[in-house]
Amino acid sequence: MNLLPSFVLQVLTIFLWSGTILSLFFGAFTWTRNKKSLINILFAFVSFSVAIWLGASVPMLNSCRVKEAAYFWDKVVYCGVVFIPIFLLHFSLVLGKEKNKIYKIIVPLGYVIATIFLFSIWFFPQFFIKGLFVYKWGCHSIAQPGHNYFLAYFVGYLLLFFYKIFRLWRTSRDPDIKTQSKYIFYSFLFLFASSLAFLPGYQIPVFPIAYVFPLIWILILTYAITQHNLLSAKVIIIDVLAALVIFTVLVYVMLSGGTEDIIVRLAFLSLIFFFASLAVRGVHREMNEKERLNAIVAERTKDLEQAKKVAEDRAAELERWYNATIGREVRMAELKEKIKELEKNNLEKN
């Protein structure tokens, strides 16, 4: 089946806008959950950076015939991409409560390097990216020698992030942290696979599959959030995700051409709506069952604690009675001995 570039561009636009909206939602949701938590703040920054990358990619891919516009939007893409590695490393260190002093140098250095690259992209772009490579599936600014240093920073900090998360997953004694770090590791592996988007910058024309991986990243994180309480989120996120998926497919329907095409896409939308409804209903049923079981456990725990308190009070009362009884018996024995001694003394005097 031959895919026309125009159709591919439509599909890519849907994927990119979906990823942008979902990333913005993730960022805003996790940040508002706990505005004082550094973990939530850093994760929100990662999500916002991904949103900038995906969102700016839409006008870039749609402006390939206008070199100046595509070049501008590619620079906006790097505004988000450049900070992703250092945000992720910082996030992993906070999550793992890292105490190694070397990271007090590595983290600030990463922020400085990212800022320098961002400054260079906008004010000295000729050392970083220059010209435009247009190929069948889109376009990308052509990487210059300075871009190689950026890739070294990008890959280096990401590998360090994966090492810290993997180590946390394998060594943590906290079962929640262990499970959460596992899903973070797998989800960001897919996001790391999006680095394939750099290849056109080196004039390597590849099918833009890289833009699909952020959605997989979001889906894995959604599962981790709903099933394992990642970032203290709740079931509301699955509702929003389902709504956004339906919205995305609806946009796909609106982009259709002829009547037959509209009918086919509407049928596809109906299937998506049906399965999304089943998924939402299933998640709600599961969460309600969990809440019911937790309520039962909490109630029985409370009953056991009350029964334990009553038993402890009764035991304390019995102990007091026992001590009083034993004390009286001992006193009576002492008095009897004293009476016998007095009687003996009287008999001796008589």
Contacts in CASP RR format, 6 or more apart in sequence:
PFRMAT RR
TARGET T0000
AUTHOR 0000-0000-0000
METHOD contacts of the structure
MODEL  1
MNLLPSFVLQVLTIFLWSGTILSLFFGAFTWTRNKKSLINILFAFVSFSV
AIWLGASVPMLNSCRVKEAAYFWDKVVYCGVVFIPIFLLHFSLVLGKEKN
KIYKIIVPLGYVIATIFLFSIWFFPQFFIKGLFVYKWGCHSIAQPGHNYF
LAYFVGYLLLFFYKIFRLWRTSRDPDIKTQSKYIFYSFLFLFASSLAFLP
GYQIPVFPIAYVFPLIWILILTYAITQHNLLSAKVIIIDVLAALVIFTVL
VYVMLSGGTEDIIVRLAFLSLIFFFASLAVRGVHREMNEKERLNAIVAER
TKDLEQAKKVAEDRAAELERWYNATIGREVRMAELKEKIKELEKNNLEKN
5 136 0 8 1.000
5 137 0 8 1.000
5 138 0 8 1.000
8 137 0 8 1.000
8 208 0 8 1.000
9 61 0 8 1.000
9 62 0 8 1.000
9 138 0 8 1.000
10 252 0 8 1.000
10 255 0 8 1.000
11 252 0 8 1.000
12 61 0 8 1.000
12 208 0 8 1.000
12 211 0 8 1.000
13 58 0 8 1.000
13 61 0 8 1.000
13 62 0 8 1.000
14 248 0 8 1.000
14 251 0 8 1.000
14 252 0 8 1.000
14 255 0 8 1.000
15 211 0 8 1.000
15 212 0 8 1.000
15 215 0 8 1.000
16 54 0 8 1.000
16 55 0 8 1.000
16 57 0 8 1.000
16 58 0 8 1.000
16 61 0 8 1.000
16 211 0 8 1.000
17 54 0 8 1.000
17 55 0 8 1.000
17 58 0 8 1.000
17 248 0 8 1.000
17 251 0 8 1.000
18 215 0 8 1.000
18 244 0 8 1.000
18 245 0 8 1.000
18 248 0 8 1.000
19 50 0 8 1.000
19 51 0 8 1.000
19 54 0 8 1.000
19 214 0 8 1.000
19 215 0 8 1.000
19 218 0 8 1.000
20 51 0 8 1.000
20 54 0 8 1.000
20 55 0 8 1.000
20 58 0 8 1.000
21 244 0 8 1.000
22 215 0 8 1.000
22 218 0 8 1.000
22 241 0 8 1.000
22 244 0 8 1.000
23 47 0 8 1.000
23 48 0 8 1.000
23 50 0 8 1.000
23 51 0 8 1.000
23 54 0 8 1.000
23 214 0 8 1.000
23 218 0 8 1.000
24 47 0 8 1.000
24 48 0 8 1.000
24 51 0 8 1.000
25 240 0 8 1.000
25 244 0 8 1.000
26 43 0 8 1.000
26 44 0 8 1.000
26 47 0 8 1.000
26 218 0 8 1.000
26 221 0 8 1.000
27 43 0 8 1.000
27 44 0 8 1.000
27 47 0 8 1.000
27 48 0 8 1.000
27 51 0 8 1.000
28 44 0 8 1.000
29 233 0 8 1.000
29 237 0 8 1.000
29 240 0 8 1.000
30 40 0 8 1.000
30 43 0 8 1.000
30 44 0 8 1.000
30 47 0 8 1.000
30 231 0 8 1.000
30 233 0 8 1.000
31 40 0 8 1.000
31 41 0 8 1.000
31 44 0 8 1.000
33 40 0 8 1.000
33 231 0 8 1.000
33 232 0 8 1.000
33 233 0 8 1.000
34 40 0 8 1.000
34 232 0 8 1.000
35 41 0 8 1.000
38 94 0 8 1.000
39 91 0 8 1.000
39 94 0 8 1.000
39 95 0 8 1.000
39 231 0 8 1.000
40 231 0 8 1.000
40 232 0 8 1.000
42 87 0 8 1.000
42 90 0 8 1.000
42 91 0 8 1.000
42 94 0 8 1.000
43 91 0 8 1.000
43 231 0 8 1.000
45 83 0 8 1.000
45 87 0 8 1.000
46 84 0 8 1.000
46 87 0 8 1.000
46 88 0 8 1.000
46 91 0 8 1.000
48 80 0 8 1.000
49 80 0 8 1.000
49 81 0 8 1.000
49 83 0 8 1.000
49 84 0 8 1.000
49 87 0 8 1.000
50 80 0 8 1.000
50 84 0 8 1.000
50 191 0 8 1.000
50 214 0 8 1.000
50 217 0 8 1.000
52 76 0 8 1.000
52 77 0 8 1.000
52 79 0 8 1.000
52 80 0 8 1.000
53 77 0 8 1.000
53 80 0 8 1.000
53 81 0 8 1.000
53 84 0 8 1.000
54 211 0 8 1.000
54 214 0 8 1.000
56 73 0 8 1.000
56 74 0 8 1.000
56 76 0 8 1.000
56 77 0 8 1.000
56 79 0 8 1.000
56 80 0 8 1.000
57 73 0 8 1.000
57 77 0 8 1.000
57 197 0 8 1.000
57 211 0 8 1.000
59 69 0 8 1.000
59 73 0 8 1.000
60 70 0 8 1.000
60 73 0 8 1.000
60 74 0 8 1.000
60 76 0 8 1.000
60 77 0 8 1.000
60 139 0 8 1.000
61 138 0 8 1.000
61 139 0 8 1.000
61 208 0 8 1.000
63 69 0 8 1.000
63 70 0 8 1.000
63 73 0 8 1.000
64 70 0 8 1.000
64 132 0 8 1.000
64 134 0 8 1.000
64 138 0 8 1.000
64 139 0 8 1.000
67 131 0 8 1.000
67 132 0 8 1.000
70 132 0 8 1.000
70 139 0 8 1.000
70 141 0 8 1.000
71 129 0 8 1.000
71 131 0 8 1.000
71 132 0 8 1.000
71 141 0 8 1.000
74 129 0 8 1.000
74 140 0 8 1.000
74 141 0 8 1.000
75 121 0 8 1.000
75 122 0 8 1.000
75 125 0 8 1.000
75 129 0 8 1.000
75 141 0 8 1.000
78 117 0 8 1.000
78 118 0 8 1.000
78 121 0 8 1.000
78 129 0 8 1.000
79 118 0 8 1.000
79 121 0 8 1.000
81 154 0 8 1.000
82 114 0 8 1.000
82 117 0 8 1.000
82 118 0 8 1.000
82 121 0 8 1.000
82 150 0 8 1.000
83 114 0 8 1.000
83 118 0 8 1.000
84 154 0 8 1.000
84 158 0 8 1.000
85 110 0 8 1.000
85 114 0 8 1.000
85 153 0 8 1.000
85 154 0 8 1.000
85 156 0 8 1.000
85 157 0 8 1.000
85 158 0 8 1.000
85 161 0 8 1.000
86 107 0 8 1.000
86 110 0 8 1.000
86 111 0 8 1.000
86 113 0 8 1.000
86 114 0 8 1.000
86 157 0 8 1.000
88 157 0 8 1.000
88 158 0 8 1.000
88 161 0 8 1.000
88 188 0 8 1.000
89 106 0 8 1.000
89 107 0 8 1.000
89 110 0 8 1.000
89 157 0 8 1.000
89 158 0 8 1.000
89 160 0 8 1.000
89 161 0 8 1.000
89 164 0 8 1.000
90 107 0 8 1.000
91 161 0 8 1.000
92 98 0 8 1.000
92 161 0 8 1.000
92 164 0 8 1.000
92 165 0 8 1.000
92 168 0 8 1.000
92 184 0 8 1.000
93 103 0 8 1.000
93 107 0 8 1.000
93 164 0 8 1.000
95 165 0 8 1.000
95 168 0 8 1.000
95 177 0 8 1.000
95 180 0 8 1.000
95 181 0 8 1.000
95 184 0 8 1.000
96 164 0 8 1.000
96 168 0 8 1.000
96 172 0 8 1.000
96 177 0 8 1.000
98 164 0 8 1.000
106 160 0 8 1.000
110 153 0 8 1.000
110 157 0 8 1.000
113 153 0 8 1.000
114 153 0 8 1.000
117 128 0 8 1.000
117 150 0 8 1.000
117 153 0 8 1.000
120 127 0 8 1.000
120 128 0 8 1.000
120 146 0 8 1.000
121 128 0 8 1.000
121 129 0 8 1.000
126 144 0 8 1.000
127 144 0 8 1.000
127 145 0 8 1.000
127 146 0 8 1.000
128 143 0 8 1.000
128 144 0 8 1.000
128 146 0 8 1.000
128 147 0 8 1.000
128 150 0 8 1.000
129 141 0 8 1.000
129 142 0 8 1.000
129 143 0 8 1.000
129 144 0 8 1.000
129 147 0 8 1.000
129 201 0 8 1.000
130 141 0 8 1.000
130 142 0 8 1.000
130 144 0 8 1.000
131 141 0 8 1.000
131 142 0 8 1.000
132 139 0 8 1.000
132 140 0 8 1.000
132 141 0 8 1.000
132 142 0 8 1.000
133 139 0 8 1.000
133 140 0 8 1.000
133 141 0 8 1.000
133 142 0 8 1.000
133 200 0 8 1.000
133 201 0 8 1.000
133 203 0 8 1.000
135 200 0 8 1.000
135 205 0 8 1.000
136 205 0 8 1.000
137 205 0 8 1.000
137 206 0 8 1.000
137 207 0 8 1.000
137 208 0 8 1.000
138 200 0 8 1.000
138 208 0 8 1.000
139 200 0 8 1.000
140 197 0 8 1.000
140 200 0 8 1.000
140 201 0 8 1.000
141 201 0 8 1.000
142 201 0 8 1.000
142 202 0 8 1.000
142 203 0 8 1.000
143 198 0 8 1.000
143 201 0 8 1.000
143 202 0 8 1.000
147 201 0 8 1.000
151 198 0 8 1.000
154 195 0 8 1.000
155 195 0 8 1.000
158 192 0 8 1.000
161 188 0 8 1.000
162 185 0 8 1.000
162 188 0 8 1.000
162 189 0 8 1.000
162 192 0 8 1.000
165 181 0 8 1.000
165 184 0 8 1.000
165 185 0 8 1.000
165 188 0 8 1.000
166 181 0 8 1.000
166 185 0 8 1.000
168 177 0 8 1.000
168 178 0 8 1.000
168 181 0 8 1.000
169 178 0 8 1.000
169 181 0 8 1.000
169 182 0 8 1.000
169 185 0 8 1.000
172 178 0 8 1.000
172 181 0 8 1.000
176 228 0 8 1.000
176 229 0 8 1.000
179 224 0 8 1.000
179 228 0 8 1.000
180 224 0 8 1.000
180 228 0 8 1.000
180 229 0 8 1.000
180 230 0 8 1.000
183 220 0 8 1.000
183 221 0 8 1.000
183 223 0 8 1.000
183 224 0 8 1.000
183 228 0 8 1.000
183 230 0 8 1.000
184 221 0 8 1.000
184 224 0 8 1.000
184 230 0 8 1.000
186 220 0 8 1.000
187 216 0 8 1.000
187 217 0 8 1.000
187 220 0 8 1.000
187 221 0 8 1.000
187 224 0 8 1.000
188 217 0 8 1.000
190 213 0 8 1.000
190 214 0 8 1.000
190 216 0 8 1.000
190 217 0 8 1.000
190 220 0 8 1.000
191 213 0 8 1.000
191 214 0 8 1.000
191 217 0 8 1.000
193 210 0 8 1.000
193 213 0 8 1.000
194 210 0 8 1.000
194 211 0 8 1.000
194 213 0 8 1.000
194 214 0 8 1.000
195 210 0 8 1.000
196 206 0 8 1.000
196 209 0 8 1.000
196 210 0 8 1.000
197 208 0 8 1.000
197 210 0 8 1.000
197 211 0 8 1.000
199 206 0 8 1.000
200 206 0 8 1.000
218 241 0 8 1.000
221 230 0 8 1.000
222 237 0 8 1.000
222 238 0 8 1.000
222 241 0 8 1.000
224 230 0 8 1.000
225 231 0 8 1.000
225 233 0 8 1.000
225 237 0 8 1.000
226 233 0 8 1.000
226 234 0 8 1.000
226 235 0 8 1.000
226 237 0 8 1.000
226 238 0 8 1.000
226 283 0 8 1.000
226 287 0 8 1.000
234 287 0 8 1.000
235 283 0 8 1.000
235 284 0 8 1.000
235 287 0 8 1.000
238 279 0 8 1.000
238 280 0 8 1.000
238 283 0 8 1.000
239 280 0 8 1.000
242 276 0 8 1.000
242 277 0 8 1.000
242 279 0 8 1.000
242 280 0 8 1.000
245 272 0 8 1.000
245 276 0 8 1.000
246 269 0 8 1.000
246 272 0 8 1.000
246 273 0 8 1.000
246 276 0 8 1.000
249 265 0 8 1.000
249 268 0 8 1.000
249 269 0 8 1.000
249 272 0 8 1.000
250 269 0 8 1.000
252 265 0 8 1.000
252 268 0 8 1.000
252 269 0 8 1.000
253 262 0 8 1.000
253 265 0 8 1.000
253 266 0 8 1.000
253 268 0 8 1.000
253 269 0 8 1.000
256 262 0 8 1.000
256 265 0 8 1.000
END
